[in-house]
C-alpha cells in the first residue's frame, strides 16, 4: 500500500511540476546569465517537486534557494561553471546546491530520468534549520557560505544508501506535499530538519577516506561533537585507551585534546557570531558550555576580546565577517 501511494504521489507531483514558475530571469548585474526565482507560492517555505525528463538540456542558470535533488530513476549530468566540469548523477544519488550556485542539467538521451527536488527558501534554512545543524562542520560551511558570499558555488554529491532513513523521509515528504493540507508546511518542517540531519551524517561518513589517518578522524569527531565530547567518550567511539588517544593527538597534531576541543569551539563560535542572530547565551549552550560565563572566559583568552566586543567591532567594520581572528592576538591583527 505504501509503495502504491508513493508512486501515485510521484505522478501527481510530476503533473504539477509545469505549474511551477520555471521562468528564466536575468541575473542581477549579469544580464548574460539566467536564474530561477522561488518557483512556487511565496508563503510556502518548502516545495517538494518531481521532474521527469528525457534528453533535455537546460540553459546554464542560477537560483535563489537551496535545492536537494534525489535521483529516483535514471541518471543525468550537471555542468558546473565554477569547476568547469561535468558530474554524472546516478540513480539513488543526492545532488544539492546553494543559492545562486550556477549549473545546467542534462538528462541522457533515451533515458527517462525522474528527479525528486526538495527546495528550501534561503531565509527558512538560515532561521529555522541552521541553529540545529552545527554538528557537521563541512555541511555547516556549505549552508553558511551563501550568507557571506552570494556567488558561492559549492555542491554536495553522494550516494544514498538504500537502507538509509533518508529515503523513507523523502517518501513521506512526497506523499504529504502531493496531498497538501492547511498544515502541510508545518508537517514538512520537522521532516526536512530530520532529512538535513541524516544528510549531514551520511555526507560525513562518505567524505572520509578509508585510509584516513586515525588522528584526522579523531579531530573530525571532536569537531562534530564539540558540545559533548570528552576523552572518555572518544575512547568509547574509537576502541583505544584514553591515554593512547591523548598521546596520539599530541604526537600527530602538536596539541592536547583540550586544546583541540577549545580550537574547534572557538572556530564554530565565530561562524555562529558572524552568520546567525543567535544570542551569545544560545551560542554558548550550543557549544556545550554549562553557562555563558565560561564561554566568555575562553573566548577572551583565545581572541583577547569578548564575544560582544567582537560583534561590535565586526558591525563597525573593524573586523570583516569573512576573516578570522588570530588566536591570542586580539582584534588588531587578523589572519
Secondary structure, 3 states (H helix, E strand, C coil): CHHHHHHHHHHHHHHHHCCCCCCCEEECCEEEEEEECCCCCCCCCEEEEEEEECCCECCCEEECEEEEEEEEECCEEEEECCCCEEEEECCCEEEEECCCCCEEEEECCCCCEEEEEEEEEHHHHHHHHHHHCCCCHHHHHHHHHHHHCCCCCCEEEEECCCCCHHHHHHHHHHHHHHCCCCCHHHHHHHHHHHHHHHHHHHHHHHCCCCCCCHHHHHHHHHHHCCCCCCHHHHHHHCCCCHHHHHHHHHHHHCCCHHHHHHHHHHHHHHHHHHHCCCCHHHHHHHCCCCCHHHHHHHHHHHHCCCHHHHHHHHHHCCCCCCCCECCCCHHHCEC
